[in-house]
Amino acid sequence: MIEKQKPYDVFISYATEDEAYAEKVANSLKSLGFKIWFAPATLKVGDSLLSSINAGLSASKYGLLILSAEYMSKSWTEYELNVLHRQYIESDKKLFPLWHDVDKNQIDKWNPAFSGIVALKSSMKLSLITEKIANVISQNAPIRGVTPSYENPQWRFLQGRGELLANSDTGGAFNIFEAAEFPDKDFPLYIYGRLYSKKDIIIEIAKIIVYQSYNLSSERRDRMVRLCKDYGFDTEDPNFDPAFID
């Protein structure tokens, strides 16, 4: 019998102070092919926070708790924790406690129920943490099918290999080279959950030119090289590497 799929593989519960680390964990899991409920990437303006959190908790197969001193002190994370723990008991939902700069004594004092669940520790290498989680989710399957980046419309656009439509599915099509020549008033561009300034687009153009990831006509290439120079990126300098642009 095929198990009913949930929209998300993992719900990440964390304190606001730990958001930067939580985002790294979320991105690492996404790169392994998993669907992650992570508040900054999932919530939209106008969403009811409580309703969205509850929906995310119910729609996720696993719960990852980033347990830190800040996490233990907050009432909101306690709410998420209680829901996840109830699902752990009543619905056999798997939990991944991740101790973030805390030890067993702190966990025991805060919530003894969690000291009995085998935990991961943030002192471990991030790739090892997410690989361990991935193995549990995939039931140690020897191969996990992951959608390649070149199937991602955002990746294709940023590589110069695809187009996006302006504002709706009936809007005009544009590629990254055309976007680079948009007037300043048209920026920032909102692309797949992120805002891109004109400089951000020019940086991607510089990468395309230097790494030769897409063949440009000589006329368009000259225009793009000039644009890059206008922003301080000399793609004709043999020592220039866009990977080190801040």
Sequence and secondary structure as in RCSB ss.txt:
>XXXX:A:sequence
MIEKQKPYDVFISYATEDEAYAEKVANSLKSLGFKIWFAPATLKVGDSLLSSINAGLSASKYGLLILSAEYMSKS
WTEYELNVLHRQYIESDKKLFPLWHDVDKNQIDKWNPAFSGIVALKSSMKLSLITEKIANVISQNAPIRGVTPSY
ENPQWRFLQGRGELLANSDTGGAFNIFEAAEFPDKDFPLYIYGRLYSKKDIIIEIAKIIVYQSYNLSSERRDRMV
RLCKDYGFDTEDPNFDPAFID
>XXXX:A:secstr
      SEEEEEE  GGGHHHHHHHHHHHHHTT  EE HHHH  TT  HHHHHHHHHHTEEEEEEEE HHHHT H
HHHHHHHHHHHHHHHS  EEEEEESS  HHHHHHH GGGTTS  EETTS HHHHHHHHHHHHTTT S      GG
GSHHHHHHTTS  EESSSTTS EE HHHHHTS GGG SEEETTEEE HHHHHHHHHHHHHHT S   HHHHHHHH
HHHHHTT  TTSTT  GGG  
